[in-house]
Amino acid sequence: MFMPREAVRLVLSSCCEIRIPEEEAKDPERLRRAASRALKAYLDRFVRLREREAESAHAEPALLLRERQVVYEYRITVQVECVFRPIRPAIPVQVVQ
């Protein structure tokens, strides 16, 4: 992908934030590497966004076929009290007879 030098400056100045220690910012090579990483991250997000936009423009609702589904199995273990305690006041108490 080709980007003119001015476009790189514009992206880095308006869309990226580079945080490095002050002593590293004085080293031009480290600053260049940090800017390069920031620009690569920006471009990766930009390309993913454009891919999602292109895919969604052509997406159509349809039934899923069980044979074509990818199923990932995993197990989650939670402490019931940790999850239930914050929502308990909102749940009405029912008396079973």
C-alpha positions as CSV (number, residue, x, y, z in Angstrom):
1,M,0.0,0.0,0.0
2,F,1.4,3.4,-1.0
3,M,0.8,6.4,1.2
4,P,2.2,9.8,0.4
5,R,4.4,11.3,3.0
6,E,1.9,14.0,3.9
7,A,-0.8,11.4,4.4
8,V,1.5,9.6,6.8
9,R,2.1,12.8,8.8
10,L,-1.7,13.5,8.8
11,V,-2.6,10.0,10.1
12,L,0.1,10.1,12.8
13,S,-0.7,13.6,14.0
14,S,-4.5,13.2,14.0
15,C,-5.3,9.5,14.6
16,C,-2.4,8.0,16.5
17,E,-1.0,8.7,20.0
18,I,2.5,7.5,20.8
19,R,3.5,7.2,24.4
20,I,7.2,6.5,25.1
21,P,9.5,7.6,27.9
22,E,11.1,11.0,27.4
23,E,14.6,9.6,27.0
24,E,13.5,7.3,24.2
25,A,11.8,10.2,22.4
26,K,15.2,11.8,22.1
27,D,16.5,8.9,20.0
28,P,15.3,9.3,16.4
29,E,15.5,5.6,15.6
30,R,13.3,4.6,18.6
31,L,10.8,7.4,17.8
32,R,10.7,6.2,14.1
33,R,10.0,2.6,15.3
34,A,7.2,3.8,17.6
35,A,5.7,5.8,14.8
36,S,6.0,2.8,12.5
37,R,4.2,0.6,15.0
38,A,1.4,3.2,15.5
39,L,1.0,3.6,11.7
40,K,0.8,-0.2,11.2
41,A,-1.8,-0.6,13.9
42,Y,-3.8,2.2,12.4
43,L,-3.6,0.6,8.9
44,D,-4.5,-2.8,10.2
45,R,-7.7,-1.3,11.9
46,F,-8.5,0.7,8.7
47,V,-8.2,-2.4,6.5
48,R,-10.3,-4.5,8.9
49,L,-13.0,-1.8,8.9
50,R,-13.1,-1.6,5.1
51,E,-13.2,-5.4,4.9
52,R,-16.2,-5.5,7.3
53,E,-17.9,-2.8,5.3
54,A,-17.5,-4.6,2.0
55,E,-18.7,-7.9,3.6
56,S,-21.7,-6.4,5.2
57,A,-22.7,-4.7,1.9
58,H,-23.0,-8.1,0.4
59,A,-24.4,-10.0,3.4
60,E,-27.8,-11.5,3.1
61,P,-29.9,-13.2,5.8
62,A,-30.1,-16.9,5.3
63,L,-30.5,-20.1,7.3
64,L,-27.4,-21.6,8.7
65,L,-26.6,-25.1,7.8
66,R,-25.4,-27.2,10.7
67,E,-22.8,-28.9,8.5
68,R,-21.2,-25.6,7.7
69,Q,-21.1,-24.1,11.2
70,V,-17.9,-23.9,13.1
71,V,-18.4,-24.8,16.7
72,Y,-15.9,-24.0,19.4
73,E,-16.4,-25.7,22.7
74,Y,-15.2,-24.1,25.9
75,R,-16.1,-24.2,29.5
76,I,-16.6,-21.2,31.8
77,T,-16.6,-21.5,35.5
78,V,-18.0,-18.7,37.7
79,Q,-18.8,-18.3,41.3
80,V,-22.6,-18.1,41.5
81,E,-22.6,-15.6,44.3
82,C,-20.3,-13.2,42.4
83,V,-22.7,-13.1,39.5
84,F,-26.0,-13.4,41.3
85,R,-25.4,-11.0,44.2
86,P,-25.6,-7.7,42.2
87,I,-28.8,-8.8,40.4
88,R,-30.6,-10.5,43.3
89,P,-32.5,-7.3,44.4
90,A,-34.0,-7.0,40.9
91,I,-35.4,-10.6,40.8
92,P,-38.9,-10.9,42.3
93,V,-39.3,-13.6,44.9
94,Q,-41.9,-16.3,44.1
95,V,-43.5,-18.4,46.7
96,V,-43.8,-22.0,45.6
97,Q,-46.8,-23.9,47.1
